[in-house]
Amino acid sequence: MFEDFTNCDKQAFWKIPPIISNLSSLELLSLSFNSLTGDIPKAIGALANLKIIYLGVNKLSGQISRNIGNLTKLQHLQLGENNIEGDIPQGIGKLKCFKS
């Protein structure tokens, strides 16, 4: 079972591939410090087992997808030092496991 997706080769990605939604058992997504560009894919909202998202210190842009509010097991979301705009989706504030 695939539960941890950490990028060890810091130059391997430039964008988060939408196919990430196929990693249904994923609990930890750690891709900080990778110079990632583009939007956070809406497909991340389909990862029902995801507990931790670390995407800080990249070059991500756009808005935080409302789909992240569907991640009922999400505890930590780190998006600092990116170019993300807009409001934090209301659904994130309603997550029962979320720790601020």
VOSE-643168 format. One record per residue (C-alpha): z, x, y; residue in one letter. Coordinates in nm, 3 decimals, decimal comma. Each point is the difference from the previous one (the first is absolute). Example, Ala and Ser with C-alpha at 12.3 -4.5 7.8 and 13.67 -1.06 7.14 Angstrom:
% residues 2
SITE      c3      c1      c2 rest
SITE   0,780   1,230  -0,450    A
SITE  -0,066   0,137   0,344    S
END
This chain:
% residues 100
SITE      c3      c1      c2 rest
SITE   0,000   0,000   0,000    M
SITE  -0,091   0,133   0,346    F
SITE   0,299  -0,039   0,231    E
SITE  -0,031   0,281   0,254    D
SITE  -0,307   0,091   0,206    F
SITE   0,066   0,315   0,200    T
SITE  -0,285   0,208   0,132    N
SITE   0,068   0,361  -0,096    C
SITE  -0,337   0,128   0,120    D
SITE   0,037  -0,064   0,373    K
SITE  -0,378   0,018   0,056    Q
SITE  -0,105  -0,240  -0,278    A
SITE  -0,012  -0,321   0,207    F
SITE  -0,124  -0,102   0,341    W
SITE   0,036  -0,376  -0,043    K
SITE   0,214  -0,205  -0,234    I
SITE  -0,246  -0,144  -0,252    P
SITE   0,006  -0,380  -0,047    P
SITE   0,000   0,062  -0,376    I
SITE   0,369   0,084   0,042    I
SITE   0,061  -0,369  -0,073    S
SITE  -0,073   0,080  -0,368    N
SITE   0,327   0,194  -0,023    L
SITE   0,201  -0,312  -0,078    S
SITE   0,311   0,185  -0,125    S
SITE   0,023   0,222   0,307    L
SITE   0,350   0,014   0,152    E
SITE  -0,030   0,297   0,238    L
SITE  -0,295   0,077   0,227    L
SITE   0,052   0,332   0,175    S
SITE  -0,295   0,127   0,206    L
SITE   0,168   0,138   0,313    S
SITE  -0,140   0,312   0,173    F
SITE  -0,357  -0,045  -0,128    N
SITE  -0,209  -0,064   0,314    S
SITE  -0,100  -0,339  -0,144    L
SITE  -0,223  -0,206   0,226    T
SITE  -0,104  -0,362   0,021    G
SITE   0,199  -0,314  -0,064    D
SITE   0,275  -0,053  -0,254    I
SITE  -0,193  -0,187  -0,269    P
SITE   0,092  -0,364  -0,052    K
SITE  -0,012   0,080  -0,371    A
SITE   0,346   0,159   0,030    I
SITE   0,136  -0,354   0,037    G
SITE  -0,103  -0,067  -0,360    A
SITE   0,231   0,269  -0,141    L
SITE   0,281  -0,235  -0,101    A
SITE   0,228   0,274  -0,136    N
SITE  -0,019   0,224   0,307    L
SITE   0,346   0,091   0,131    K
SITE  -0,070   0,295   0,230    I
SITE  -0,294   0,078   0,230    I
SITE  -0,012   0,336   0,179    Y
SITE  -0,314   0,028   0,216    L
SITE   0,145   0,179   0,303    G
SITE  -0,156   0,291   0,188    V
SITE  -0,363  -0,090  -0,059    N
SITE  -0,277  -0,135   0,220    K
SITE   0,005  -0,359  -0,123    L
SITE  -0,111  -0,262   0,250    S
SITE  -0,036  -0,373   0,033    G
SITE   0,275  -0,250  -0,068    Q
SITE   0,255  -0,034  -0,277    I
SITE  -0,144  -0,251  -0,245    S
SITE   0,189  -0,327  -0,045    R
SITE  -0,049   0,058  -0,373    N
SITE   0,282   0,255   0,006    I
SITE   0,231  -0,297   0,054    G
SITE  -0,094  -0,110  -0,356    N
SITE   0,173   0,305  -0,150    L
SITE   0,324  -0,170  -0,098    T
SITE   0,147   0,319  -0,153    K
SITE  -0,075   0,219   0,304    L
SITE   0,306   0,191   0,118    Q
SITE  -0,138   0,275   0,226    H
SITE  -0,309   0,014   0,222    L
SITE  -0,067   0,320   0,194    Q
SITE  -0,304  -0,008   0,229    L
SITE   0,113   0,216   0,293    G
SITE  -0,228   0,246   0,180    E
SITE  -0,325  -0,188  -0,055    N
SITE  -0,228  -0,193   0,236    N
SITE   0,103  -0,344  -0,122    I
SITE  -0,012  -0,281   0,258    E
SITE   0,115  -0,356   0,028    G
SITE   0,306  -0,188  -0,111    D
SITE   0,203   0,044  -0,315    I
SITE  -0,095  -0,290  -0,231    P
SITE   0,275  -0,263  -0,020    Q
SITE  -0,006   0,007  -0,380    G
SITE   0,143   0,353  -0,003    I
SITE   0,317  -0,123   0,171    G
SITE   0,044  -0,265  -0,269    K
SITE  -0,005   0,242  -0,294    L
SITE   0,334  -0,028  -0,181    K
SITE   0,008   0,354  -0,141    C
SITE  -0,116   0,168   0,324    F
SITE   0,242   0,257   0,143    K
SITE  -0,028   0,085   0,367    S
END
